[in-house]
Amino acid sequence: MTTDIAIYQRLAKYNTWMTDKAYIAADKMSDPDRREDRGAFFKSVHSTLNHLLFGDRAWMRHFTGRDYKVGGMGVDIFEDYEALKAAHFEICADIEEFSGGLTSEWLAGTLEWTSRSDGQTRMRPRWVCLTHMFNHQTHHRGQLSTLYMQAGIDIGKTDLPFMPDLM
């Protein structure tokens, strides 16, 4: 599974790269523009960024046992944009550090957790849950990219093969 570990490490770096690009774009908007309901699933750029942080923290909580503040689904963790931005880069660093320590044994194991949203206990292969975390990020960054384009902001290249070599 060495190749699998390298993929997750690359996806962790991709997440950091794309988070940086997302905030460079968001920095070009005024606070009212970031908070404007633009018809997206989480309404605004600000709330979509918060949801990305929520997802990362929720999954990293399961993976590491660390007590990340997550709040509820669709509830902004941070109202203050600068605090949100700082927290987002902190979780990016945590994800990179976590991915750097992955082992084949850990990936092959099973994750068991109880959902806060429905109280159901679930068991899934860890590699599936970790893959989902990265897929979830990409899904919502795609929404952000559309919101930025609607606001006249081009986020630039987002494709993994065009990521600067950060490894």
MOURMO-V140760 format. One record per residue. N is the residue number from 0. RES is the residue in one small letter. BURIAL is I if it has 24 or more other ideal C-beta (glycine too) atoms within 12 Angstrom, else O. Layout:
n = [N,N]
res = [RES,RES]
burial = [BURIAL,BURIAL]
//
This chain:
n = [0,1,2,3,4,5,6,7,8,9,10,11,12,13,14,15,16,17,18,19,20,21,22,23,24,25,26,27,28,29,30,31,32,33,34,35,36,37,38,39,40,41,42,43,44,45,46,47,48,49,50,51,52,53,54,55,56,57,58,59,60,61,62,63,64,65,66,67,68,69,70,71,72,73,74,75,76,77,78,79,80,81,82,83,84,85,86,87,88,89,90,91,92,93,94,95,96,97,98,99,100,101,102,103,104,105,106,107,108,109,110,111,112,113,114,115,116,117,118,119,120,121,122,123,124,125,126,127,128,129,130,131,132,133,134,135,136,137,138,139,140,141,142,143,144,145,146,147,148,149,150,151,152,153,154,155,156,157,158,159,160,161,162,163,164,165,166]
res = [m,t,t,d,i,a,i,y,q,r,l,a,k,y,n,t,w,m,t,d,k,a,y,i,a,a,d,k,m,s,d,p,d,r,r,e,d,r,g,a,f,f,k,s,v,h,s,t,l,n,h,l,l,f,g,d,r,a,w,m,r,h,f,t,g,r,d,y,k,v,g,g,m,g,v,d,i,f,e,d,y,e,a,l,k,a,a,h,f,e,i,c,a,d,i,e,e,f,s,g,g,l,t,s,e,w,l,a,g,t,l,e,w,t,s,r,s,d,g,q,t,r,m,r,p,r,w,v,c,l,t,h,m,f,n,h,q,t,h,h,r,g,q,l,s,t,l,y,m,q,a,g,i,d,i,g,k,t,d,l,p,f,m,p,d,l,m]
burial = [O,O,O,I,I,O,O,I,I,I,I,I,I,I,I,I,I,I,I,I,I,I,I,O,I,I,O,O,I,O,O,O,O,I,I,O,O,I,O,I,O,I,O,I,I,I,I,I,I,I,I,I,I,I,I,I,I,I,I,I,I,I,I,I,O,O,O,I,O,I,O,O,O,O,O,I,I,I,O,O,I,O,O,I,I,O,I,I,I,I,I,I,O,I,I,I,O,I,I,O,O,I,O,O,O,O,I,O,O,O,I,O,O,O,O,O,O,O,O,O,O,O,O,O,O,I,I,O,I,I,O,I,I,I,O,I,I,I,O,I,I,O,I,I,I,O,I,I,O,O,I,O,I,O,I,O,O,I,O,O,O,O,O,O,O,O,O]
//
